[in-house]
Amino acid sequence: MTRRAAAGFTIVELIIVMAIIGLLATIVIPKFAARDRALVATMKSDLRNLLTQEEARKIDSGSYAVSFPPTIWSPSTGVTGPTITLTADGWAASVGHVSSPRTCAIFVGSTPLAPATQEGVPTCTP
């Protein structure tokens, strides 16, 4: 009597493969989360620096600016923007990052720019 060769994988082999994939996922996923936190921190830092520049400009010239020369202020490497909009009583700005789908915003005055909800506090999308 000849034994026919089994086709496919045994349940034990499948469980071992799933355990290996799970182990690799527990190693890789936190590294992506840490990288995302670093990108968000960079964008928030740039917005805080922009706030400082805008307020200095307001004190010096009496008005806010929609852009700054790179010698005065420029975003960090990889940060896109800022997109600065003047409002009736202030300004609003948003930035992004080439390596992240998240965006961050800040505003001064009474016209918020989502996701920012508090004046002068940079806030990012989830």
C-alpha positions in Angstrom: 0.0 0.0 0.0 1.5 3.3 -1.0 1.0 6.4 1.0 -0.1 9.5 -1.0 2.0 12.7 -0.4 0.1 15.3 1.7 -0.5 18.5 -0.1 -0.5 21.8 1.9 0.8 22.6 5.4 0.0 21.1 8.8 -1.7 23.2 11.5 1.6 23.1 13.5 3.5 24.7 10.6 0.9 27.4 10.2 0.9 28.2 13.9 4.7 28.5 13.9 4.6 30.9 10.9 1.9 33.0 12.6 4.0 33.2 15.8 7.0 34.4 13.8 5.0 37.0 12.0 3.5 38.2 15.3 7.0 38.4 16.8 8.3 40.5 13.9 5.2 42.8 14.2 5.9 43.5 17.9 9.4 44.6 16.9 8.6 46.7 13.9 5.3 48.5 14.8 6.8 50.5 17.8 9.6 51.7 15.6 7.1 53.3 13.2 5.2 54.8 16.2 8.4 56.4 17.5 9.2 57.7 14.0 5.8 59.3 13.7 6.1 61.0 17.2 9.4 62.5 16.1 7.9 63.9 12.9 5.0 65.4 14.8 7.4 66.9 17.3 9.4 68.5 14.4 6.3 70.0 12.9 5.1 71.4 16.2 8.5 72.8 16.9 8.5 74.6 13.5 5.1 76.1 14.3 6.2 77.3 17.7 9.3 78.9 16.0 7.0 80.4 13.4 4.8 81.9 16.1 7.9 83.6 17.6 8.9 85.0 14.3 5.4 86.3 13.5 5.1 88.0 16.9 8.5 89.6 16.5 7.5 90.8 13.0 4.2 92.2 14.5 6.2 94.1 17.2 8.8 95.4 14.7 6.5 96.4 11.7 3.0 96.4 13.1 1.8 93.5 10.8 2.0 89.8 10.3 3.8 88.2 7.3 2.6 85.5 4.9 6.2 84.4 4.3 9.7 84.8 5.6 13.1 84.8 3.8 15.1 81.6 4.6 17.7 83.7 6.3 15.1 84.7 9.0 13.0 81.5 9.3 12.7 78.3 7.4 11.1 74.9 8.2 13.1 71.9 9.2 14.2 69.3 6.6 11.2 67.4 5.3 8.6 69.8 6.7 6.3 71.1 4.0 4.9 74.6 4.2 4.0 76.6 6.1 0.8 77.8 4.5 0.2 81.1 6.3 -3.1 82.9 6.0 -3.8 86.3 7.4 -7.1 86.7 9.2 -9.0 89.8 10.4 -7.2 89.8 13.8 -4.2 87.5 13.3 -3.0 84.6 11.2 -3.2 80.9 10.8 -0.6 78.4 9.5 -0.4 74.7 8.7 2.5 72.4 7.9 3.0 68.8 6.8 5.9 66.4 6.4 7.0 64.5 3.4 7.2 61.3 5.4 3.8 61.6 7.2 0.2 61.9 6.3 -0.4 64.0 9.4 -0.6 67.8 9.3 -0.3 70.4 12.1 -1.8 73.8 12.5 -1.6 76.9 14.7 -3.5 80.2 14.8 -3.4 83.6 16.5 -6.5 85.6 16.8 -10.1 84.4 16.7 -10.1 82.3 13.6 -9.1 78.7 14.3 -7.5 76.5 11.7 -8.3 72.8 12.1 -7.0 70.8 13.9 -5.9 73.7 16.1 -8.5 74.7 18.6 -6.5 76.8 21.1 -4.8 80.1 20.1 -1.0 79.7 20.0 -1.0 76.0 20.5 0.2 73.8 17.7 -2.1 70.8 17.2 -1.8 67.9 14.8 -4.2 65.5 13.1 -4.5 62.1 14.7 
